[in-house]
Amino acid sequence: MLNCSGTMGKAKVSEWLWRFLAAMMLFSVGWTMWIIYQLNPPPLIMNAAFEAAAKAKANAGQNVQGVISPPAGSAPAEARQPPINPDKLKLSDSLSVPEPK
């Protein structure tokens, strides 16, 4: 007689391996389809976006300042000095050793 207990154990492992592999393949196909769906937006949204872009191009000659404008009677704010010295932030033109003080 043949001892079949060893081969039956391997068959169960092999069966679960193939089931796991099939599940992973189904998951990867589903995930790929989900990514493709996300990359291709529905045409309803795209049509609305194209219409909004066309409307914006048509209103290009509108007020340059936009919707918010400063009050007519207000004076422009006076120029203030920056809180830092901008000359210290400039990079040097060449590499040199600093002079000792």
CYANA upper distance limits for C-alpha pairs under 8 A (distance plus 0.5 A):
  4 CYS  CA      8 MET  CA      6.79
  5 SER  CA      9 GLY  CA      6.99
  6 GLY  CA     10 LYS  CA      7.17
  7 THR  CA     11 ALA  CA      6.73
  8 MET  CA     12 LYS  CA      6.93
  9 GLY  CA     13 VAL  CA      7.00
 10 LYS  CA     14 SER  CA      6.51
 11 ALA  CA     15 GLU  CA      6.49
 12 LYS  CA     16 TRP  CA      6.77
 13 VAL  CA     17 LEU  CA      6.57
 14 SER  CA     18 TRP  CA      6.75
 15 GLU  CA     19 ARG  CA      6.74
 16 TRP  CA     20 PHE  CA      6.50
 17 LEU  CA     21 LEU  CA      6.61
 18 TRP  CA     22 ALA  CA      6.54
 19 ARG  CA     23 ALA  CA      6.67
 20 PHE  CA     24 MET  CA      6.65
 21 LEU  CA     25 MET  CA      6.67
 22 ALA  CA     26 LEU  CA      6.71
 23 ALA  CA     27 PHE  CA      6.63
 24 MET  CA     28 SER  CA      6.61
 25 MET  CA     29 VAL  CA      6.65
 26 LEU  CA     30 GLY  CA      6.61
 27 PHE  CA     31 TRP  CA      6.52
 28 SER  CA     32 THR  CA      6.54
 29 VAL  CA     33 MET  CA      6.72
 30 GLY  CA     34 TRP  CA      6.68
 31 TRP  CA     35 ILE  CA      6.75
 32 THR  CA     36 ILE  CA      6.74
 33 MET  CA     37 TYR  CA      6.65
 34 TRP  CA     38 GLN  CA      6.71
 35 ILE  CA     39 LEU  CA      6.67
 36 ILE  CA     40 ASN  CA      6.80
 37 TYR  CA     41 PRO  CA      7.49
 41 PRO  CA     45 ILE  CA      7.50
 41 PRO  CA     46 MET  CA      7.47
 42 PRO  CA     46 MET  CA      7.20
 43 PRO  CA     47 ASN  CA      6.42
 44 LEU  CA     48 ALA  CA      6.88
 45 ILE  CA     49 ALA  CA      6.69
 46 MET  CA     50 PHE  CA      6.69
 47 ASN  CA     51 GLU  CA      6.65
 48 ALA  CA     52 ALA  CA      6.65
 49 ALA  CA     53 ALA  CA      6.72
 50 PHE  CA     54 ALA  CA      6.69
 51 GLU  CA     55 LYS  CA      6.65
 52 ALA  CA     56 ALA  CA      6.65
 53 ALA  CA     57 LYS  CA      6.74
 54 ALA  CA     58 ALA  CA      6.69
 55 LYS  CA     59 ASN  CA      6.80
 56 ALA  CA     60 ALA  CA      6.72
 62 GLN  CA     66 GLY  CA      8.33
 63 ASN  CA     67 VAL  CA      8.32
 65 GLN  CA     69 SER  CA      6.98
 70 PRO  CA     74 SER  CA      7.92
 85 ASN  CA     89 LEU  CA      7.90
 86 PRO  CA     90 LYS  CA      7.47
